[in-house]
Amino acid sequence: MIPPRVNFFQDETEEERKVMQHHVIYWAPLIKEGTVVVFGPVIDPKGPYGSAIVRVENRKELDEMIANDPANGLYVYEVNAMMAITKF
């Protein structure tokens, strides 16, 4: 998730803060059930963004999750598939 501006985490408006609260509430059950494996903000020196790793059967399932996310429209989503998962 790419925020609308580089300093978004420091200067979000009250309206944006509410959207982000609903965003977290929306994803919480998916985290709890294990569909979402990793979820949270990334503090990158080039600019912060949100990241998640999700388990889905197909791209349509992920697209539906994103479409229903309250932050969809505020953030821009970039989606990439992982070629393999390694556990230790």
GIFENHU-V574590 format. One record per residue. N is the residue number from 1. PSI is psi in radians with two decimals (none if undefined). Layout:
BEGIN
{{N:PSI} {N:PSI}}
END
This chain:
BEGIN
{{1:2.13} {2:2.11} {3:2.87} {4:-0.30} {5:2.71} {6:-0.66} {7:0.37} {8:-0.73} {9:-0.39} {10:-0.49} {11:0.49} {12:2.52} {13:2.96} {14:-0.73} {15:-0.79} {16:-0.66} {17:-0.72} {18:-0.75} {19:-0.77} {20:-0.59} {21:-0.75} {22:-0.57} {23:-0.84} {24:-0.74} {25:-0.71} {26:-0.78} {27:-0.34} {28:-0.83} {29:-0.57} {30:-0.55} {31:-0.82} {32:-0.69} {33:-0.16} {34:0.01} {35:-0.69} {36:2.10} {37:-0.70} {38:2.44} {39:2.26} {40:3.04} {41:2.59} {42:2.19} {43:1.59} {44:2.32} {45:-0.46} {46:-0.17} {47:2.33} {48:2.76} {49:2.96} {50:2.60} {51:2.60} {52:2.61} {53:2.17} {54:2.66} {55:2.01} {56:2.75} {57:-0.54} {58:2.94} {59:-0.60} {60:-0.72} {61:-0.77} {62:-0.75} {63:-0.65} {64:-0.70} {65:-0.81} {66:-0.75} {67:-0.58} {68:-0.09} {69:2.20} {70:-0.41} {71:-0.09} {72:2.17} {73:-0.66} {74:-0.79} {75:2.76} {76:2.33} {77:2.40} {78:2.27} {79:2.29} {80:2.46} {81:2.58} {82:2.41} {83:-0.52} {84:2.74} {85:2.26} {86:2.28} {87:2.48} {88:none}}
END
